[in-house]
């Protein structure tokens, strides 16, 4: 049985409380599937809920941009509702949206996809990840994930019978995946490699030259790559390099992205997966039976965002760059060493010198200072000794949070 947690390794949860049904069912019969019982709640959502319960708490926990949609996008949605364009769309998504996604990716990142059967619109990038893992994971398959890594990968893999194999990406490497580390993790059961750059939680970005040796290992091992590039637009130094655009990688890569982060559309739940026909067809089959299609109005908003919202996206990116500087400098001034993130909108400062665990530190920070941050441990064992702070919050909230954090950190100075 694979081992998971809200990060990348399972902690024993103890015996489940029996759930029972009447109507002839044996008393004490367990109703919840074992794989579901074994998954703990999301560590990110736990701190989000704690913060939401207190209006005085400043939350740096959830990665959600605080920008409204451009007027052109809102107006396009209103017109669509007035026309009654709220019915089912084709399973794979509106044809015009798929065409716009393919053209956008080609212009921005040099990838090439046929809109008709190599682009699938999904209910957020999370559904795209779930579809890919369901389509290609068989019981016993090993799924390699750089660690620290996004909290959802391990539970999704576990639900499909896969075994997560974390690959350490320490701060000494800039939190970047190396070919040597990847090669050392490969076994005869290795099947999938999940990549997330720009990275959540560390903000690390991989360059073209850094990707090439990794791609060579992928080729040698015959791995399928799930490239979660939802933060692709949010790179502050070198331009994002899509793994699918590397030589020989298109045919074995499923590119996954969406509109939540760079387009400030978290609640609209619209994402996409791109890949060759053989990779995308089984994902579409599952999608047809589960989600059927992404919400029509969300697809219309996504379409208009690509057509008229790119300048707004660049404005948000410029603001995130300024907020990054504000937060990272403030963390360092408070006594928290912090690698400068090159992408996404997270800082990942070290708290190891305090002698506290990440979880204990985050709870103390919330309780004593009224600032919510996410323990690094929820992102896997390699995240222990860090906390994740989002700079998607407004500058005013960041400044207020830093003032509280500075007072909180005086006990270690």
VEXNUSE-206296 format. One record per residue (C-alpha): x, y, z; residue in one letter. Coordinates in steps of 0.001 Angstrom, whole numbers, padded with zeros to 6 digits, always signed. Example, Ala and Ser with C-alpha at 12.3 -4.5 7.8 and 13.67 -1.06 7.14 Angstrom:
! VEXNUSE-206296
+012300-004500+007800a;+013670-001060+007140s;
END
This chain:
! VEXNUSE-206296
+000000+000000+000000x;+001309+003465-000882x;+002088+005919+001849x;+000772+009456+001678x;-000177+012469+003722x;-001073+016051+003038x;+002533+016175+001844x;+004425+013195+000467x;+004447+010489+003181x;+001653+008939+005195x;+001438+009218+008958x;-000630+006555+010746x;-004073+007941+011452x;-005237+005330+013945x;-008402+003261+013743x;-011307+004774+011856x;-014524+005460+013724x;-017070+002954+012448x;-019759+004276+010148x;-022944+002255+010044x;-026062+001903+007960x;-029352+000327+008881x;-031492-001660+006509x;-029852-005010+007054x;-026239-003815+007052x;-024049-005453+009667x;-023564-003225+012690x;-020192-001489+012669x;-019588-002030+008959x;-017021+000414+007626x;-018488+002384+004772x;-015675+004656+003688x;-013174+003217+001233x;-009804+002555+002924x;-007893+004750+000472x;-010152+007673+001352x;-009909+007057+005097x;-006135+007168+004850x;-006044+010669+003359x;-005806+013438+005971x;-007332+016869+005333x;-005339+019346+003293x;-002759+021128+005441x;-003278+024300+003411x;-007033+024340+003911x;-006621+023639+007622x;-004767+026924+008121x;-007094+028739+005738x;-010081+027659+007827x;-008368+028690+011058x;-007624+032115+009592x;-011155+032523+008222x;-012607+031927+011678x;-010957+035102+013030x;-011336+038455+011290x;-008210+039759+013026x;-005948+037165+011377x;-003905+038187+008335x;-003721+035207+006024x;-000633+034502+003944x;-001826+030942+003541x;-003858+030423+000369x;-002467+031289-003055x;-005321+033401-004354x;-004757+036659-006284x;-006667+039619-004858x;-007360+041253-008245x;-010838+041561-009823x;-011478+040354-013355x;-011090+042981-016083x;-014304+044761-017075x;-014134+043212-020549x;-014296+039705-019069x;-017166+040538-016729x;-019098+042155-019559x;-018545+039169-021854x;-020025+036900-019185x;-023039+039159-018692x;-023709+039195-022446x;-023392+035404-022552x;-025927+034986-019738x;-028329+037374-021433x;-028035+035276-024616x;-028641+032113-022628x;-025179+030654-023337x;-025267+028569-020179x;-025890+025084-021559x;-023535+022111-021824x;-020538+022610-024074x;-018718+019865-025985x;-016994+017526-023535x;-013531+018761-024522x;-014564+022400-024209x;-015712+025218-026459x;-013914+024858-029826x;-013025+028559-029867x;-011507+028335-026379x;-009406+025311-027360x;-008197+027200-030419x;-007306+030231-028312x;-005456+028091-025735x;-003399+026375-028442x;-002525+029713-030069x;-001655+031302-026717x;+000662+028451-025704x;+002373+028547-029085x;+002970+032308-028879x;+004034+032289-025256x;+005954+029039-024783x;+006595+027533-028216x;+004402+024453-027827x;+002298+023061-030688x;-001111+021456-030130x;-004033+020703-032427x;-007116+022313-030835x;-009503+019591-032006x;-008006+016632-030148x;-004902+017777-028255x;-006504+020353-025935x;-008957+019392-023173x;-010702+022053-021067x;-011173+020884-017478x;-012720+021956-014180x;-009588+023744-013018x;-006075+022401-013398x;-006830+020125-010429x;-009243+018063-012510x;-006650+017852-015275x;-004141+016420-012781x;-006693+013965-011447x;-007628+012811-014949x;-003993+012274-015902x;-003230+010274-012762x;-006379+008191-013147x;-005689+007508-016807x;-002083+006370-016388x;-001713+005010-012851x;-002108+001300-012177x;-001731-000247-008710x;+001942-000458-007823x;+003092+002172-010299x;+005631+004626-008900x;+005080+008336-009375x;+008140+010513-008905x;+007560+013968-007428x;+010161+016619-006515x;+009947+017449-002812x;+008882+019899-001422x;+005841+019570-003686x;+002224+020619-003997x;+000033+018922-001401x;-002497+017357-003795x;-000153+015135-005802x;+000280+012409-003192x;-003417+011997-002279x;-004397+011916-005960x;-001789+009263-006681x;-002818+007249-003616x;-006477+007189-004662x;-005396+005485-007877x;-003175+002902-006199x;+000080+004614-007081x;+003113+004997-004857x;+004701+008413-004501x;+008505+008515-004685x;+009731+011914-003444x;+012957+013337-004851x;+014661+015825-002583x;+015245+019310-003988x;+017059+021069-001125x;+017635+024785-000774x;+021316+024190-001605x;+020194+023352-005156x;+017844+026328-005275x;+014976+023852-004767x;+015556+022626-008323x;+015368+019083-009661x;+018657+017621-010868x;+019194+014791-013315x;+021302+012866-010793x;+018605+013019-008121x;+015955+011926-010609x;+018065+009053-011927x;+018671+007776-008391x;+014908+007597-007750x;+014051+005497-010807x;+013175+001820-010411x;+011582-000730-012769x;+008185+000392-011405x;+008700+004084-012206x;+006041+005321-014615x;+005179+008980-014082x;+007112+012122-013234x;+005144+015086-011898x;+006833+018438-012442x;+005680+021771-011042x;+007807+024729-012106x;+007498+027555-011271x;+007216+025642-008052x;+004658+025679-005286x;+005778+026114-002474x;+009342+027261-003156x;+009031+029595-006156x;+011908+027798-007917x;+012182+028085-011705x;+014064+025772-014086x;+016024+027170-017040x;+016356+025546-020460x;+019881+024352-019705x;+018764+022934-016357x;+015912+021067-018020x;+017974+019354-020726x;+019729+016739-018528x;+016430+016033-016761x;+014789+015452-020134x;+017546+013017-021054x;+016822+010937-017927x;+013092+011021-018760x;+013896+009714-022246x;+016183+006970-020939x;+013610+005782-018392x;+010606+006059-020700x;+008632+008146-018185x;+005353+009940-018796x;+005598+013524-017556x;+002773+015494-015965x;+003969+019080-016281x;+001914+021232-013912x;+002649+024690-015321x;-000171+026645-013704x;+002330+029350-012626x;+004013+029547-016047x;+003126+033198-016581x;+004457+034200-013165x;+008223+034072-013735x;+010183+037131-012654x;+013604+036487-014157x;+014092+034087-017019x;+011032+033342-019113x;+009293+030086-018250x;+010454+027086-020276x;+007690+024576-020883x;+008885+020996-020454x;+006741+019995-023426x;+008740+022357-025662x;+012047+020575-024983x;+013456+018349-027751x;+011677+014986-027765x;+009450+015749-024774x;+006162+016705-026450x;+005134+013105-027164x;+005570+011990-023556x;+004351+015114-021720x;+000886+016138-020565x;+000981+019900-020094x;-001432+021042-017393x;-002349+024637-016638x;-005295+026912-015974x;-006622+030386-015369x;-006749+030532-011562x;-003344+031995-010761x;-002139+034247-013584x;-005652+035369-014587x;-007120+035704-011043x;-009926+033226-011797x;-009654+030847-008838x;-013393+030504-008253x;-014258+030045-011920x;-012663+026578-011961x;-011373+026349-015500x;-008101+024743-016560x;-006771+022606-019384x;-004588+019694-020365x;-002637+019459-023606x;-000882+016470-025102x;-000728+014186-028085x;-003882+012278-029000x;-002801+009010-027388x;-002234+010725-024035x;-005329+012915-024072x;-007933+010409-025321x;-008136+008330-022105x;-008341+011514-020033x;-011251+012751-022165x;-012997+009399-021673x;-012911+009816-017868x;-013879+013487-018122x;-016970+012567-020179x;-018282+010345-017385x;-017384+012572-014428x;-017389+016321-015084x;-018896+016104-018601x;-017619+019615-019322x;-016266+022659-017560x;-018916+025299-016742x;-019948+027177-019872x;-019790+030622-018295x;-016297+029905-016937x;-015121+028887-020389x;-016493+032128-021807x;-014607+034080-019136x;-011416+032180-019957x;-011853+032855-023663x;-012280+036583-023104x;-009308+036627-020719x;-007085+035267-023473x;-008499+037712-026020x;-008521+040923-024008x;-007060+040251-020565x;-003350+039755-021245x;-002459+043355-020392x;-004305+042939-017098x;-002306+039769-016457x;+000963+041658-017022x;-000179+044344-014587x;-000816+041691-011949x;+002577+040147-012613x;+004300+043501-012094x;+002448+043909-008811x;+003449+040411-007680x;+007080+041232-008466x;+006906+044279-006178x;+005131+042302-003457x;+007781+039595-003699x;+010482+042150-002914x;+008455+043552-000021x;+007836+040136+001531x;+011271+038586+001037x;+013100+041633+002388x;+010699+041801+005326x;+011189+038119+006154x;+014942+038501+006113x;+014763+041642+008266x;+012678+039696+010779x;+015374+037037+010993x;+013970+034392+008633x;+016480+033350+005915x;+014671+033142+002593x;+015678+031934-000859x;+014456+034516-003397x;+011589+032954-005353x;+011870+033319-009120x;+008267+032403-009899x;+004729+031793-008585x;+003754+033974-005586x;+005187+032172-002584x;+008162+032711-000315x;+009557+029717+001589x;+011604+031040+004514x;+013547+028789+006854x;+012460+028605+010505x;+014889+025832+011455x;+017015+028102+013684x;+014049+028554+016025x;+014237+024892+017034x;+010508+024511+016394x;+008850+022211+013904x;+007119+023863+010982x;+003735+022922+012370x;+004487+024240+015854x;+005917+027476+014456x;+002905+028072+012190x;+000465+027453+015040x;+002404+029773+017353x;+002563+032460+014676x;-001187+032203+014191x;-001977+032135+017906x;+000466+034804+019118x;+000783+037124+016121x;-002439+036591+014181x;-000611+035679+010971x;-001503+032535+009051x;+001238+030779+007079x;+001422+027154+005951x;+003822+024704+007626x;+006421+023514+005141x;+005919+019960+006349x;+002574+019687+004533x;+004556+019815+001285x;+006508+016703+002221x;+009358+015763+004529x;+011738+018069+002658x;+009522+021014+003585x;+010146+020560+007307x;+011995+023567+008717x;+010173+026042+006458x;+006869+027870+006207x;+005111+029010+003050x;+003968+032621+002824x;+001877+033821-000109x;+002464+037298-001497x;-000794+037240-003445x;-002154+039341-000571x;-002319+043126-000893x;+000766+045232-000062x;-001077+046694+002939x;-001750+043206+004329x;+001825+042142+003651x;+003194+045151+005517x;+000881+044548+008477x;+001773+040847+008541x;+005491+041648+008465x;+005139+044039+011405x;+003470+041290+013428x;+006024+038733+012305x;+008910+041008+013271x;+007529+041351+016810x;+006950+037592+016984x;+010546+036852+015961x;+012152+039043+018641x;+012416+036064+020981x;+015007+034522+018619x;+017094+037650+018075x;
END
